[in-house]
Amino acid sequence: MYTQPRISLGRIVKLTISFFVYLWTEAGAILPRLFGIPVSGRCVVLYYHSVPPEQRVQFAQQLDQILKHARPVDATQRIVPGLGELLAAVTFDDAFENFVEQALPELQKKGIPSLVFVISGALGKAFGPTGNPEKVMSAIQMDALPRTLVSIGSHTATHPFLPELDEASVRRELRESKKQLEELLGREVFTFSFPFGGFTPQLVELCREAGYTRIFTTLPVYGFEQGPDEFAVGRVRVDPTDWKLEFFLKLHGAYRWLPVAIRLKSKLRSMMGRQAQQESSGEVRSMIQDWISNP
């Protein structure tokens, strides 16, 4: 979920394929530009989880890359890229305290807006796997965030894997989190992101019924290709520890081939009769814990 990327064959293969996707995309734009044909703009929505103190410099360098190659935008607003323009929106899942301590000062220095998705039941607690939790910001810290630069969205009440829950439980997670955050902030919360990236068309509709006006997935596709009021927006995961080329390619949308690869892999497994069995539906163990000084 928020483990740091390690050097692996899979990571290198993804980077290599994405590099050629980037080259193909750029090559396809050369001819229209030569003949004065307008090239459509693009928007990429990035999402982080944690920015530990030792990764703050790397995070700041990535923000510099965003400013160099794209125009930062607020993911909660109507987004319309200009011709040939690259837009980038920055989001964070889980609302860890290090967002306040490490990420926010760098975002403020550079004037880059962000959207933070909060687990309402985790505020002021620890969140994460046993033995490696991180502290979540408190309700007071959340309320003190600068409203002109930071927006708040819902990330459910307890961070379950929604596809495994029954409909009543899903509705409760969606509505309770929204209501709790709105009561704490004194303003509307209308954006949502799916825990663990788990979503289905039915869950998308339940989000709409719960009153959200924009939701975010973890599919690394271009955002707002369906228009400025797109309801379900894709995002690409980034980490401060990403290699410079890796981050550059993610920023330019070169990892957008991954959903196709995932679908093909799933179909192949199904055809071979080796599709992994999912855990039976039921209560999902919460990873929210009480915070102690030395977890």
N, C-alpha and C positions, 0 to 999 in steps of 0.2 A: 504493500500500500504506500508506504513512504520510506522504504528501504533505499539506501543509496545505490546507484547503479555501479556494477562491478564490470571489470574487463572480462568479456566472455566472447565465445565464437558467435553466439546469437546477436550480441550487441554490434559486433563488427560487421556481420552480414547485413543487419538492418541499416547501418550507416552506409555501407557500400551501395546497396540498392537505392537508398534515399539520395545518394550523391548523383546517381544516374538519372533518377526522377527529376532532380533539380536541373541537371544539364538539359534534359529533354524539354522541360518547361521553358527554360530560358531560350533554347534554340527555336522553339515554336513561336516565341514572341518577336524574334529578330525580323522575320520577313514582313509581318504586318507593320512594324515600326518603320522599316525601310520605305514602305509604300504609303506611309502616313495613315495607316488604318488604326483606329483606337484600340488599345489593349485594355481589357477589363481590369479593374482593381481587385485586390484580394484582402481578406482579413483572416488572421490567425489568432486564436485564443489560446494562451498558454496557461498551464496550471502547475503551481508548486504545492508542496506540502510543508516542508520544514526548512528553515534557514538557520542552522546552528551558528554560534559565534565564529567558529573556525572556518566557516564557508562564506562569511559576509563579504569578503573582498571579491571572491568569485562571483557572488550574486551581483555585486555592484558592477563588475565588468560585463555581466550579461545585460544589465540595464543599459549600459553604454552601447552595447551591440544593438539593442532595440532602437535607441535614439539614432544610431548611425544608419540603420537600414529600413526603419519603418516609422510610422507616426503612431504614438500611443493613443489609445482611445479607451473610454469608459465602457465596459461590457454591459452596463445596464441601459445604455442609451440607444437610440436608433442609429445604426451604423451603415453608412453609405460610402464605400471607397471611391475615390476619384479615379479617373482613367489612369491605368498604369501604376496606381498607388498601392503600397503595402501598408496595411494597418495591423497593429498588434494590441491585444488586450491582455492584461495580467490578472490572474485569479489565484486564490489560495484555498485549499481544502483543509478543514479540521480546526483552523483558528488557534494554532499553537501560540504560546506566549512569546516565542522567539520572533513571531511576526512583528509584535510591538517593539521588541528590544533590538532586533537586527534588521529586518526587512523594511519596516516603515521609515526609519531615518534615511535610508538610501533612496526610497521612493520619493520622499519629501524633497531631498536634495535635487532630484532630477525632474520633479513635477510630474511623475507618472501615476495615473490613477490605478486603483486596484479594487477587486471585488473579493471579499472573504466569506467563505461558506462555513457557517457555525453549527456545531452539534449542540443543540440547546441544552441537553442534559449533561453535557461534559464541561460546561463553563466552570472554571476554577478547580477542575479535577485533573487527573492524569488520563491520557488516552493512548492506547497502543497495546501491542502484544505483551504478555507477561514477561517481565525481565527487561523490557525496552520501551517503557511508556515515555511520553513527553507531556509536559505541563501545558494545559489549555489556558488561554487568557481568561480572566475573570469577567463577570458581567460589568463591573466598574471599568475595567480596561477597555472592554468592547464599546461601552457607551462614550468613552472619552476619545475614541478614534476621530480624527478630523473628517467631518462629513463631506467636505468639499473634495476630498481625495480618496476616501475609503467608503465603499458601499458594503452592506451586509446582506448575505443571502442565507437560506436554510440548507442544512446538510442532514436533515432529520433530527429526531429527538435523541436516538440512541445509537445511530450508525449501524443498522442491520443491513444484511444483503436482501434488498427488497423483493427480488424475484422468488425468494423462498417463503415469504410471508403470505398469509391469507389476505383477502381484500380489506377486511375490517382493520387488520393490524397496519396495513399500508396506509390507509386513510388516517389512522390515528397518528402515525409517525409524521405524515405530511402536515396535518392540521395542527397538532400540538406544538411542533417546532415553530411553525409560522406564528401561532398565537403567542407563545412564550417570548419569542424574540421581539415581536411587535410591542408587547407589554413592557419589556425591558428598555426598548429604544424609544418608544413613544412615536413611532412612525411605521409606515407600511413596509413589509418585507415581501417582495414579489419575485425573487429569483431563487432557484433551487439547483443543487447538484446531487447526483446519485452516488451514494456510498459504494465503494469498490467498483464503480462504473457499471453496476448492474441495473439494466433497464430493459423494458419490453414495450411494444406499442401500447399495451393496456396500461402500464405504469405511466406512460407519457400522458394518456388521457386522464388518469386519476390526478396527476399534477395539475392539469388544466382545471379540473373540477374543484380542486382544493384552493384555487384562487391565484396560482402562480401565473405570471405573464411571460416568463422566459426561464427555460431550464437548460442545464448544461450536462453533456455526456462526457465520456473520455475517449470518444472516437476522434482520432487525429486528422480530421478533415477541415477544409476551409470553413470558416464561419460566415453566416449571413449570405450564402449563395442563393438562398430562396427569397432574399429581400431583407430590408432593414428591420422588419418585425418578425423575423424567424423565431419560432417558439422553441424548438430543440436545437441547441447549438453545440457543435463538436469542439473538442479541445485537445491539445497535445500536451502530454506531461513533460515537464522540464525539471531539472535539478541543478543546484549550484555546481555540482560536481560533473556536469556534462562537459565533454570535450568541446573546445571552441568550434570545431567544424560541426560537431553533432548539434550544438545549440543553433548554429547558423542555419543548418538544414531544417531543423524543427521550426525555426522562426519563419522560414520561407515556405512552409507547408509541404516539404519534401517527404514527410512521413505519412502522407495521406493514402498511400498504397496499402497500409497495414490492415484496414478493415476488410479489403478484398482478400488478402492473404489469409486472414483469420476465418473468413467464411469458407474459402476453398479447403482449408485444413479441416474445418468442422465437417464439411460434406464428405471429405475423404475418409475421415475416421468413422463416420456413420455408415458409409458404404462397406467398409471393412469390418463393421461390427465391433469396433473397439472404442466406441464413444464412452468417455468417462461417465460414470454414474454420479449424479449429483446427490448431495446429502438430502435425506428426507426432509420435507417441509416441517416447520415447527419453530420453536423459539430459537433465535440465534443468540449465541453467547455474546454478551456485551463486552467490549474492550474498554469501557469506562471504569476507571478505578479512582479511589481516593488518593490524593497527592500526598506523598511524604517527602521530607527533605532530601533523603538519599535513597531513591527507589532502586 
